[in-house]
Amino acid sequence: MGDRLKGKVALITGTGDGIARSTALRFAAEGASIIGCDINAEKAAETLRLVEQAGGRMISVHPADLTDEATITGLMTRTAEEFGGLDILVHYAMISQYGSPDVLTKAEMNYSLDHVVTMSFLVAQQAAAMMRKRGGGSIVLTGSVSGAPFGSGYIGNLPHIFPYAVAKSAVIRMGIALANHLGRDRIRVNVVSPGTVFTPAVRALYGDEGTEDRRLLIDRQTLLGRISYPDDITNASLFLASDEAANITGINLYVDGGYVASGGVGSALFDVESLVDRTVERALGVA
């Protein structure tokens, strides 16, 4: 496809399916050597097969539990042995518990923080140590519109996503803090925050394109009137990982069709210009 990442080594976590699989395929097509990992061995192996079938270069470590520091260390060691170093980290892997603040237990909250925030920190910490040896690099963490500073950050202010929203908000803040600390090492750190992303796993929730379920739940909540797809997130991660973003660090890039910009309510549901025209006409005594 191209050579935007030619000669680069990219670690992509959570490559079993969805957005991370899309990213592994695209990064490989752009010339990067890929190291992937996922806790689901079967799905990770399928991604490896797809990348190799497309002519890409990839190794995959699976199953891999990234809440275990020793697993992360082993992943970095494998990267160094196979590829000689690391230039790019795109961290997607996570898992969260769900529940409203009324019923959420301490164990469930801590589980969510460990598997979203602490995992992101541990992977970024060890990746940065490797990147220093290369004289720099790019780290892309994954936030979410759920971490946006309004409501619950999600459609309908759903209370059950409370732990996820809190954790993703922390990841966004972490990215900015890491950018400040790692800039001196020429390591860029940015965050991509997806909105609603359509994957096979959420088809029942979001509805198919063109259906009334989709229109009511999603299309009226954005400015562009469309849901996101894995490639939308991949494209943002690719830009931030590449040298095209060589002077960009410390940003949180929403890929959400304007959901956050609209305050989570989408475009106006009436013709504003006509309303203004009628108001002016009444003021002038025309109407």
C-alpha positions, -999 to +999 in steps of 0.1 A: +000+000+000+028+024+009+059+031+029+048+055+056+063+032+082+091+017+062+119+004+084+099+009+116+091-017+143+056-014+158+042-031+188+004-033+187-014-047+216-048-065+216-044-077+180-070-105+183-096-086+164-114-053+158-094-021+157-061-036+166-064-062+138-071-034+114-041-015+126-018-045+124-028-051+087-025-015+078+009-009+096+023-040+079+011-028+045+028+005+052+062-012+057+064-017+095+075-049+111+048-059+136+049-075+170+013-082+182-002-098+213-035-107+227-049-127+256-070-147+231-046-171+214-070-182+186-079-147+175-043-135+177-032-164+155-058-155+129-045-119+128-010-132+123-022-154+095-039-125+078-009-102+080+014-128+066-011-138+039-010-101+028+028-102+026+035-084+059+061-092+085+047-100+120+053-120+151+026-126+177+029-134+214-003-151+226-018-156+250-004-125+267-018-110+299-004-074+300-014-068+336+016-090+344+048-070+342+069-101+335+048-108+304+054-072+292+092-076+298+091-109+278+073-091+250+099-064+249+127-089+250+111-108+221+109-075+202+145-068+207+156-103+197+134-104+165+137-068+153+165-051+172+144-024+189+111-006+190+099+026+173+062+026+177+037+015+204+000+015+197-018+002+228-053-010+224-055-039+248-079-035+278-108-050+296-132-034+320-159-043+345-192-024+341-218-012+366-233+019+380-216+037+410-245+025+432-237-012+429-200-013+417-177-031+442-142-021+451-129-052+434-147-044+402-134-008+402-099-019+409-101-045+382-111-018+357-083+005+367-057-023+366-068-035+332-071-001+316-050+026+333-022+005+350-019-017+320-015+013+297+012+027+320+032-005+323+033-011+286+042+026+278+069+026+305+087-004+291+082+007+255+097+041+263+128+024+278+133+006+245+127+037+224+153+057+243+179+033+228+166+042+193+168+079+200+131+084+201+097+070+190+060+073+190+035+061+216-002+061+208-025+052+237-063+046+234-087+069+252-124+071+245-152+097+242-163+081+275-134+100+290-147+133+276-154+160+302-192+161+299-219+138+312-208+102+314-191+109+281-213+084+263-246+083+245-275+085+269-251+091+299-252+054+305-245+048+342-231+012+338-200+025+319-189+044+350-156+025+357-147+024+320-153+062+316-132+070+347-104+047+335-103+061+300-103+097+313-072+087+333-055+073+302-061+106+284-045+125+312-017+100+314-009+106+277-005+143+283+017+138+314+039+112+296+043+135+266+057+162+290+081+137+306+093+118+275+096+148+251+132+153+262+139+118+249+123+126+215+095+102+223+061+115+212+030+104+232-005+110+219-040+096+226-066+085+201-101+086+216-127+067+195-164+073+196-188+045+188-170+020+166-189-007+147-174-041+150-191-075+147-192-078+185-215-047+189-238-052+159-267-062+181-262-030+202-257-005+175-278-019+147-269-023+110-263+007+087-296+021+074-318+007+102-339+027+125-320+014+155-288+029+141-304+062+133-319+067+167-289+055+187-260+068+167-266+089+136-284+117+154-256+119+180-229+130+157-222+160+134-214+138+104-243+114+108-222+082+108-207+057+131-169+050+132-154+018+118-120+002+127-102+017+098-112+052+110-093+046+142-064+029+124-060+059+101-057+083+131-032+060+148-012+056+116-008+094+112+003+099+149+027+070+147+043+082+114+069+108+108+041+130+093+033+138+130+069+144+139+061+177+157+029+165+174+028+153+210+005+155+239-028+156+220-060+137+225-075+131+190-112+123+191-123+101+162-160+104+167-178+121+138-181+153+159-199+136+189-178+154+215-178+187+196-216+187+196-218+181+233-231+146+226-263+157+211-254+158+174-266+184+148-295+207+154-328+190+148-344+221+131-334+246+104-315+272+124-311+296+095-348+297+088-355+302+125-331+332+126-347+346+094-382+344+109-370+360+141-354+389+123-385+394+101-407+396+132-383+421+149-385+443+118-423+440+116-421+422+083-438+390+093 
